[in-house]
Amino acid sequence: MCYMSAALLTTVANEIMTVVTRFAPSPTGFLHLGGAHTALFNWLYARHHGGKFLLRVEDTDRARSTDEAVDAILDGLKWLGLDWDGDVISQFSRVERHAEVAEQLVAAGAAYRCYCTPEELAEMRENAKAEGRPMRYDGRWRDRDPSEAPAGVSPTIRLKAPQEGETVIADLIQGTVRVANDQMDDMVLLRGDGTPTYMLAVVVDDHDMDVTHALRGDDHLTNAFRQTQIYNALGWEPPIFAHMPLMHGPDGKKLSKRHGAVAVHLYRDMGFLPEAMRNYLLRLSWGHGDDEIISDAQAIEWFDFVDVVRSPARFDVAKLNNLNGHYIRQADDKRLTDLIMPQIETILEGEIASESEARILAGMPNLKERAKTIIELAESAVFYARSRPMPLTPKAEKILDETARQNLAKLRNEYASHSEWTSGTLEELARSFAEREELKLGKVAQPIRAALTGTNVSPPIFSVMEVLGQEETVARLDDVLGQN
């Protein structure tokens, strides 16, 4: 038999179908970075083709699925800006449909009821372990008459899987992959209590949702073989599979909590912007030449599975920090101000000056130049929001020695009578003063900075003075000089 290549398959398929992708997380916890990575690629592929991106919550594991986890996943996707089409679909709400399909397969002779007892299954596992091989069901009920069933056993329904030949998948990322059918057993489709297994539920849901492309982590590749067998047994066309590499930590091992934060909401709380996270996740396992900064519009235009690499990507927080700094510098000043005001209120325990927000907005062009995170940005802007008098850090206290205070007293009078309050004229006044006193500009500017901000680090101090205004600047100088 001749198999079409993965690239050709997707080209042909996309010409005759509306592309439908889906993200299908299990609601047993937060949205993991790996899940966000998968969701982003599914979203981009659907948007690239003008198709649909669907969201399905695989909540059939009732013991582990929680409403809180569902909310956390939805909040993570919303923060990332990955909007889905239509309503969120609950897999659990479709269990009757899953059971119906399993019974269809039994009626068609493609599946059968298995009456194995727990003891028999345990014996199979022990034998496999002793022989050093994977556990495989031995097919003992494959062709037996149900009339032989033991009393008191609720049967499972198993797929009557092909025992010869091979199952082949044309994967858009992995290429053509195949497995011998004798390496797979007759999997359970429906448990004894009537609930579907993951394998059956995924196939039925993807089919009923008209999913055309199933993009997920490559740890699902073995599942794809089993699911393909179910599709074949039902006479349904399987989706086009694409299995992307899993995300690894800096040490090359699978990303986990030992590498630090792995939940998307923690990066939001640490002050990362969603556009920075999207750009960073996009560049893990995918690239477009040497482009590093990629807008959403460009990503949607350029994205394709054929550019996804097969080797695992390494999550590097340092690179994310640098990228986040870029997006902070590009962000709207009002948006950034709105983001940091709640944090500043927390830092100052609600005791902020009435003009704080206006000052921070005016000073934002300089504030955002060096910040890597929203938290850093908030911390750097606190001095604009403090009520007088300003507390001084030890370094600021050291700068404001007796000589510095004497110079500040002279400068204070010049600034108090200065008529044109712009950063340029304020700097020129300081330079002229430094020349008269035979000082370097830093010996004048640093004491001003310490007095006005309470610290030794700030945006350009003459720009800070312009933002504070003449009255506030002189008042802060007076506080330090003890004139209030």
Secondary structure as a PSIPRED ss2 file (coil, helix, strand):
# PSIPRED VFORMAT (PSIPRED V4.0)

   1 M C   1.000  0.000  0.000
   2 C C   1.000  0.000  0.000
   3 Y C   1.000  0.000  0.000
   4 M C   1.000  0.000  0.000
   5 S C   1.000  0.000  0.000
   6 A H   0.000  1.000  0.000
   7 A H   0.000  1.000  0.000
   8 L H   0.000  1.000  0.000
   9 L H   0.000  1.000  0.000
  10 T H   0.000  1.000  0.000
  11 T H   0.000  1.000  0.000
  12 V H   0.000  1.000  0.000
  13 A H   0.000  1.000  0.000
  14 N H   0.000  1.000  0.000
  15 E H   0.000  1.000  0.000
  16 I H   0.000  1.000  0.000
  17 M C   1.000  0.000  0.000
  18 T C   1.000  0.000  0.000
  19 V C   1.000  0.000  0.000
  20 V E   0.000  0.000  1.000
  21 T E   0.000  0.000  1.000
  22 R E   0.000  0.000  1.000
  23 F E   0.000  0.000  1.000
  24 A C   1.000  0.000  0.000
  25 P C   1.000  0.000  0.000
  26 S C   1.000  0.000  0.000
  27 P C   1.000  0.000  0.000
  28 T C   1.000  0.000  0.000
  29 G C   1.000  0.000  0.000
  30 F C   1.000  0.000  0.000
  31 L C   1.000  0.000  0.000
  32 H E   0.000  0.000  1.000
  33 L H   0.000  1.000  0.000
  34 G H   0.000  1.000  0.000
  35 G H   0.000  1.000  0.000
  36 A H   0.000  1.000  0.000
  37 H H   0.000  1.000  0.000
  38 T H   0.000  1.000  0.000
  39 A H   0.000  1.000  0.000
  40 L H   0.000  1.000  0.000
  41 F H   0.000  1.000  0.000
  42 N H   0.000  1.000  0.000
  43 W H   0.000  1.000  0.000
  44 L H   0.000  1.000  0.000
  45 Y H   0.000  1.000  0.000
  46 A H   0.000  1.000  0.000
  47 R H   0.000  1.000  0.000
  48 H H   0.000  1.000  0.000
  49 H C   1.000  0.000  0.000
  50 G C   1.000  0.000  0.000
  51 G C   1.000  0.000  0.000
  52 K E   0.000  0.000  1.000
  53 F E   0.000  0.000  1.000
  54 L E   0.000  0.000  1.000
  55 L E   0.000  0.000  1.000
  56 R E   0.000  0.000  1.000
  57 V E   0.000  0.000  1.000
  58 E C   1.000  0.000  0.000
  59 D C   1.000  0.000  0.000
  60 T C   1.000  0.000  0.000
  61 D C   1.000  0.000  0.000
  62 R C   1.000  0.000  0.000
  63 A C   1.000  0.000  0.000
  64 R C   1.000  0.000  0.000
  65 S C   1.000  0.000  0.000
  66 T C   1.000  0.000  0.000
  67 D H   0.000  1.000  0.000
  68 E H   0.000  1.000  0.000
  69 A H   0.000  1.000  0.000
  70 V H   0.000  1.000  0.000
  71 D H   0.000  1.000  0.000
  72 A H   0.000  1.000  0.000
  73 I H   0.000  1.000  0.000
  74 L H   0.000  1.000  0.000
  75 D H   0.000  1.000  0.000
  76 G H   0.000  1.000  0.000
  77 L H   0.000  1.000  0.000
  78 K H   0.000  1.000  0.000
  79 W H   0.000  1.000  0.000
  80 L H   0.000  1.000  0.000
  81 G C   1.000  0.000  0.000
  82 L C   1.000  0.000  0.000
  83 D C   1.000  0.000  0.000
  84 W C   1.000  0.000  0.000
  85 D C   1.000  0.000  0.000
  86 G C   1.000  0.000  0.000
  87 D C   1.000  0.000  0.000
  88 V C   1.000  0.000  0.000
  89 I E   0.000  0.000  1.000
  90 S E   0.000  0.000  1.000
  91 Q C   1.000  0.000  0.000
  92 F H   0.000  1.000  0.000
  93 S H   0.000  1.000  0.000
  94 R H   0.000  1.000  0.000
  95 V H   0.000  1.000  0.000
  96 E H   0.000  1.000  0.000
  97 R H   0.000  1.000  0.000
  98 H H   0.000  1.000  0.000
  99 A H   0.000  1.000  0.000
 100 E H   0.000  1.000  0.000
 101 V H   0.000  1.000  0.000
 102 A H   0.000  1.000  0.000
 103 E H   0.000  1.000  0.000
 104 Q H   0.000  1.000  0.000
 105 L H   0.000  1.000  0.000
 106 V H   0.000  1.000  0.000
 107 A H   0.000  1.000  0.000
 108 A C   1.000  0.000  0.000
 109 G C   1.000  0.000  0.000
 110 A C   1.000  0.000  0.000
 111 A E   0.000  0.000  1.000
 112 Y E   0.000  0.000  1.000
 113 R E   0.000  0.000  1.000
 114 C E   0.000  0.000  1.000
 115 Y C   1.000  0.000  0.000
 116 C C   1.000  0.000  0.000
 117 T C   1.000  0.000  0.000
 118 P H   0.000  1.000  0.000
 119 E H   0.000  1.000  0.000
 120 E H   0.000  1.000  0.000
 121 L H   0.000  1.000  0.000
 122 A H   0.000  1.000  0.000
 123 E H   0.000  1.000  0.000
 124 M H   0.000  1.000  0.000
 125 R H   0.000  1.000  0.000
 126 E H   0.000  1.000  0.000
 127 N H   0.000  1.000  0.000
 128 A H   0.000  1.000  0.000
 129 K H   0.000  1.000  0.000
 130 A H   0.000  1.000  0.000
 131 E C   1.000  0.000  0.000
 132 G C   1.000  0.000  0.000
 133 R C   1.000  0.000  0.000
 134 P C   1.000  0.000  0.000
 135 M C   1.000  0.000  0.000
 136 R C   1.000  0.000  0.000
 137 Y C   1.000  0.000  0.000
 138 D C   1.000  0.000  0.000
 139 G C   1.000  0.000  0.000
 140 R C   1.000  0.000  0.000
 141 W C   1.000  0.000  0.000
 142 R C   1.000  0.000  0.000
 143 D C   1.000  0.000  0.000
 144 R C   1.000  0.000  0.000
 145 D C   1.000  0.000  0.000
 146 P H   0.000  1.000  0.000
 147 S H   0.000  1.000  0.000
 148 E H   0.000  1.000  0.000
 149 A C   1.000  0.000  0.000
 150 P C   1.000  0.000  0.000
 151 A C   1.000  0.000  0.000
 152 G C   1.000  0.000  0.000
 153 V C   1.000  0.000  0.000
 154 S C   1.000  0.000  0.000
 155 P C   1.000  0.000  0.000
 156 T E   0.000  0.000  1.000
 157 I E   0.000  0.000  1.000
 158 R E   0.000  0.000  1.000
 159 L E   0.000  0.000  1.000
 160 K C   1.000  0.000  0.000
 161 A C   1.000  0.000  0.000
 162 P C   1.000  0.000  0.000
 163 Q C   1.000  0.000  0.000
 164 E C   1.000  0.000  0.000
 165 G C   1.000  0.000  0.000
 166 E E   0.000  0.000  1.000
 167 T E   0.000  0.000  1.000
 168 V E   0.000  0.000  1.000
 169 I E   0.000  0.000  1.000
 170 A E   0.000  0.000  1.000
 171 D E   0.000  0.000  1.000
 172 L C   1.000  0.000  0.000
 173 I C   1.000  0.000  0.000
 174 Q C   1.000  0.000  0.000
 175 G E   0.000  0.000  1.000
 176 T E   0.000  0.000  1.000
 177 V E   0.000  0.000  1.000
 178 R E   0.000  0.000  1.000
 179 V E   0.000  0.000  1.000
 180 A E   0.000  0.000  1.000
 181 N H   0.000  1.000  0.000
 182 D H   0.000  1.000  0.000
 183 Q H   0.000  1.000  0.000
 184 M C   1.000  0.000  0.000
 185 D C   1.000  0.000  0.000
 186 D C   1.000  0.000  0.000
 187 M C   1.000  0.000  0.000
 188 V E   0.000  0.000  1.000
 189 L E   0.000  0.000  1.000
 190 L E   0.000  0.000  1.000
 191 R C   1.000  0.000  0.000
 192 G C   1.000  0.000  0.000
 193 D C   1.000  0.000  0.000
 194 G C   1.000  0.000  0.000
 195 T C   1.000  0.000  0.000
 196 P E   0.000  0.000  1.000
 197 T C   1.000  0.000  0.000
 198 Y H   0.000  1.000  0.000
 199 M H   0.000  1.000  0.000
 200 L H   0.000  1.000  0.000
 201 A H   0.000  1.000  0.000
 202 V H   0.000  1.000  0.000
 203 V H   0.000  1.000  0.000
 204 V H   0.000  1.000  0.000
 205 D H   0.000  1.000  0.000
 206 D H   0.000  1.000  0.000
 207 H H   0.000  1.000  0.000
 208 D H   0.000  1.000  0.000
 209 M C   1.000  0.000  0.000
 210 D C   1.000  0.000  0.000
 211 V C   1.000  0.000  0.000
 212 T C   1.000  0.000  0.000
 213 H E   0.000  0.000  1.000
 214 A E   0.000  0.000  1.000
 215 L E   0.000  0.000  1.000
 216 R E   0.000  0.000  1.000
 217 G E   0.000  0.000  1.000
 218 D H   0.000  1.000  0.000
 219 D H   0.000  1.000  0.000
 220 H H   0.000  1.000  0.000
 221 L H   0.000  1.000  0.000
 222 T H   0.000  1.000  0.000
 223 N H   0.000  1.000  0.000
 224 A H   0.000  1.000  0.000
 225 F H   0.000  1.000  0.000
 226 R H   0.000  1.000  0.000
 227 Q H   0.000  1.000  0.000
 228 T H   0.000  1.000  0.000
 229 Q H   0.000  1.000  0.000
 230 I H   0.000  1.000  0.000
 231 Y H   0.000  1.000  0.000
 232 N H   0.000  1.000  0.000
 233 A H   0.000  1.000  0.000
 234 L H   0.000  1.000  0.000
 235 G C   1.000  0.000  0.000
 236 W C   1.000  0.000  0.000
 237 E C   1.000  0.000  0.000
 238 P C   1.000  0.000  0.000
 239 P C   1.000  0.000  0.000
 240 I E   0.000  0.000  1.000
 241 F E   0.000  0.000  1.000
 242 A E   0.000  0.000  1.000
 243 H E   0.000  0.000  1.000
 244 M E   0.000  0.000  1.000
 245 P C   1.000  0.000  0.000
 246 L C   1.000  0.000  0.000
 247 M E   0.000  0.000  1.000
 248 H E   0.000  0.000  1.000
 249 G C   1.000  0.000  0.000
 250 P C   1.000  0.000  0.000
 251 D C   1.000  0.000  0.000
 252 G C   1.000  0.000  0.000
 253 K C   1.000  0.000  0.000
 254 K E   0.000  0.000  1.000
 255 L C   1.000  0.000  0.000
 256 S C   1.000  0.000  0.000
 257 K H   0.000  1.000  0.000
 258 R H   0.000  1.000  0.000
 259 H H   0.000  1.000  0.000
 260 G C   1.000  0.000  0.000
 261 A C   1.000  0.000  0.000
 262 V C   1.000  0.000  0.000
 263 A E   0.000  0.000  1.000
 264 V H   0.000  1.000  0.000
 265 H H   0.000  1.000  0.000
 266 L H   0.000  1.000  0.000
 267 Y H   0.000  1.000  0.000
 268 R H   0.000  1.000  0.000
 269 D H   0.000  1.000  0.000
 270 M C   1.000  0.000  0.000
 271 G C   1.000  0.000  0.000
 272 F C   1.000  0.000  0.000
 273 L C   1.000  0.000  0.000
 274 P H   0.000  1.000  0.000
 275 E H   0.000  1.000  0.000
 276 A H   0.000  1.000  0.000
 277 M H   0.000  1.000  0.000
 278 R H   0.000  1.000  0.000
 279 N H   0.000  1.000  0.000
 280 Y H   0.000  1.000  0.000
 281 L H   0.000  1.000  0.000
 282 L H   0.000  1.000  0.000
 283 R H   0.000  1.000  0.000
 284 L C   1.000  0.000  0.000
 285 S C   1.000  0.000  0.000
 286 W E   0.000  0.000  1.000
 287 G C   1.000  0.000  0.000
 288 H C   1.000  0.000  0.000
 289 G C   1.000  0.000  0.000
 290 D C   1.000  0.000  0.000
 291 D C   1.000  0.000  0.000
 292 E C   1.000  0.000  0.000
 293 I C   1.000  0.000  0.000
 294 I C   1.000  0.000  0.000
 295 S C   1.000  0.000  0.000
 296 D H   0.000  1.000  0.000
 297 A H   0.000  1.000  0.000
 298 Q H   0.000  1.000  0.000
 299 A H   0.000  1.000  0.000
 300 I H   0.000  1.000  0.000
 301 E H   0.000  1.000  0.000
 302 W H   0.000  1.000  0.000
 303 F C   1.000  0.000  0.000
 304 D C   1.000  0.000  0.000
 305 F H   0.000  1.000  0.000
 306 V H   0.000  1.000  0.000
 307 D H   0.000  1.000  0.000
 308 V E   0.000  0.000  1.000
 309 V C   1.000  0.000  0.000
 310 R C   1.000  0.000  0.000
 311 S C   1.000  0.000  0.000
 312 P C   1.000  0.000  0.000
 313 A E   0.000  0.000  1.000
 314 R E   0.000  0.000  1.000
 315 F C   1.000  0.000  0.000
 316 D C   1.000  0.000  0.000
 317 V H   0.000  1.000  0.000
 318 A H   0.000  1.000  0.000
 319 K H   0.000  1.000  0.000
 320 L H   0.000  1.000  0.000
 321 N H   0.000  1.000  0.000
 322 N H   0.000  1.000  0.000
 323 L H   0.000  1.000  0.000
 324 N H   0.000  1.000  0.000
 325 G H   0.000  1.000  0.000
 326 H H   0.000  1.000  0.000
 327 Y H   0.000  1.000  0.000
 328 I H   0.000  1.000  0.000
 329 R H   0.000  1.000  0.000
 330 Q H   0.000  1.000  0.000
 331 A C   1.000  0.000  0.000
 332 D C   1.000  0.000  0.000
 333 D H   0.000  1.000  0.000
 334 K H   0.000  1.000  0.000
 335 R H   0.000  1.000  0.000
 336 L H   0.000  1.000  0.000
 337 T H   0.000  1.000  0.000
 338 D H   0.000  1.000  0.000
 339 L H   0.000  1.000  0.000
 340 I H   0.000  1.000  0.000
 341 M H   0.000  1.000  0.000
 342 P H   0.000  1.000  0.000
 343 Q H   0.000  1.000  0.000
 344 I H   0.000  1.000  0.000
 345 E H   0.000  1.000  0.000
 346 T H   0.000  1.000  0.000
 347 I H   0.000  1.000  0.000
 348 L C   1.000  0.000  0.000
 349 E C   1.000  0.000  0.000
 350 G C   1.000  0.000  0.000
 351 E C   1.000  0.000  0.000
 352 I E   0.000  0.000  1.000
 353 A C   1.000  0.000  0.000
 354 S C   1.000  0.000  0.000
 355 E C   1.000  0.000  0.000
 356 S H   0.000  1.000  0.000
 357 E H   0.000  1.000  0.000
 358 A H   0.000  1.000  0.000
 359 R H   0.000  1.000  0.000
 360 I H   0.000  1.000  0.000
 361 L H   0.000  1.000  0.000
 362 A H   0.000  1.000  0.000
 363 G H   0.000  1.000  0.000
 364 M H   0.000  1.000  0.000
 365 P H   0.000  1.000  0.000
 366 N H   0.000  1.000  0.000
 367 L H   0.000  1.000  0.000
 368 K C   1.000  0.000  0.000
 369 E C   1.000  0.000  0.000
 370 R C   1.000  0.000  0.000
 371 A C   1.000  0.000  0.000
 372 K C   1.000  0.000  0.000
 373 T C   1.000  0.000  0.000
 374 I H   0.000  1.000  0.000
 375 I H   0.000  1.000  0.000
 376 E H   0.000  1.000  0.000
 377 L H   0.000  1.000  0.000
 378 A H   0.000  1.000  0.000
 379 E H   0.000  1.000  0.000
 380 S H   0.000  1.000  0.000
 381 A H   0.000  1.000  0.000
 382 V H   0.000  1.000  0.000
 383 F H   0.000  1.000  0.000
 384 Y H   0.000  1.000  0.000
 385 A H   0.000  1.000  0.000
 386 R E   0.000  0.000  1.000
 387 S C   1.000  0.000  0.000
 388 R C   1.000  0.000  0.000
 389 P C   1.000  0.000  0.000
 390 M C   1.000  0.000  0.000
 391 P C   1.000  0.000  0.000
 392 L C   1.000  0.000  0.000
 393 T C   1.000  0.000  0.000
 394 P H   0.000  1.000  0.000
 395 K H   0.000  1.000  0.000
 396 A H   0.000  1.000  0.000
 397 E H   0.000  1.000  0.000
 398 K H   0.000  1.000  0.000
 399 I H   0.000  1.000  0.000
 400 L C   1.000  0.000  0.000
 401 D C   1.000  0.000  0.000
 402 E H   0.000  1.000  0.000
 403 T H   0.000  1.000  0.000
 404 A H   0.000  1.000  0.000
 405 R H   0.000  1.000  0.000
 406 Q H   0.000  1.000  0.000
 407 N H   0.000  1.000  0.000
 408 L H   0.000  1.000  0.000
 409 A H   0.000  1.000  0.000
 410 K H   0.000  1.000  0.000
 411 L H   0.000  1.000  0.000
 412 R H   0.000  1.000  0.000
 413 N H   0.000  1.000  0.000
 414 E H   0.000  1.000  0.000
 415 Y H   0.000  1.000  0.000
 416 A H   0.000  1.000  0.000
 417 S C   1.000  0.000  0.000
 418 H C   1.000  0.000  0.000
 419 S C   1.000  0.000  0.000
 420 E C   1.000  0.000  0.000
 421 W C   1.000  0.000  0.000
 422 T C   1.000  0.000  0.000
 423 S H   0.000  1.000  0.000
 424 G H   0.000  1.000  0.000
 425 T H   0.000  1.000  0.000
 426 L H   0.000  1.000  0.000
 427 E H   0.000  1.000  0.000
 428 E H   0.000  1.000  0.000
 429 L H   0.000  1.000  0.000
 430 A H   0.000  1.000  0.000
 431 R H   0.000  1.000  0.000
 432 S H   0.000  1.000  0.000
 433 F H   0.000  1.000  0.000
 434 A H   0.000  1.000  0.000
 435 E H   0.000  1.000  0.000
 436 R H   0.000  1.000  0.000
 437 E C   1.000  0.000  0.000
 438 E C   1.000  0.000  0.000
 439 L C   1.000  0.000  0.000
 440 K C   1.000  0.000  0.000
 441 L H   0.000  1.000  0.000
 442 G H   0.000  1.000  0.000
 443 K H   0.000  1.000  0.000
 444 V H   0.000  1.000  0.000
 445 A H   0.000  1.000  0.000
 446 Q H   0.000  1.000  0.000
 447 P H   0.000  1.000  0.000
 448 I H   0.000  1.000  0.000
 449 R H   0.000  1.000  0.000
 450 A H   0.000  1.000  0.000
 451 A H   0.000  1.000  0.000
 452 L H   0.000  1.000  0.000
 453 T H   0.000  1.000  0.000
 454 G C   1.000  0.000  0.000
 455 T C   1.000  0.000  0.000
 456 N C   1.000  0.000  0.000
 457 V C   1.000  0.000  0.000
 458 S C   1.000  0.000  0.000
 459 P C   1.000  0.000  0.000
 460 P C   1.000  0.000  0.000
 461 I H   0.000  1.000  0.000
 462 F H   0.000  1.000  0.000
 463 S H   0.000  1.000  0.000
 464 V H   0.000  1.000  0.000
 465 M H   0.000  1.000  0.000
 466 E H   0.000  1.000  0.000
 467 V H   0.000  1.000  0.000
 468 L H   0.000  1.000  0.000
 469 G H   0.000  1.000  0.000
 470 Q H   0.000  1.000  0.000
 471 E H   0.000  1.000  0.000
 472 E H   0.000  1.000  0.000
 473 T H   0.000  1.000  0.000
 474 V H   0.000  1.000  0.000
 475 A H   0.000  1.000  0.000
 476 R H   0.000  1.000  0.000
 477 L H   0.000  1.000  0.000
 478 D H   0.000  1.000  0.000
 479 D H   0.000  1.000  0.000
 480 V H   0.000  1.000  0.000
 481 L H   0.000  1.000  0.000
 482 G C   1.000  0.000  0.000
 483 Q C   1.000  0.000  0.000
 484 N C   1.000  0.000  0.000
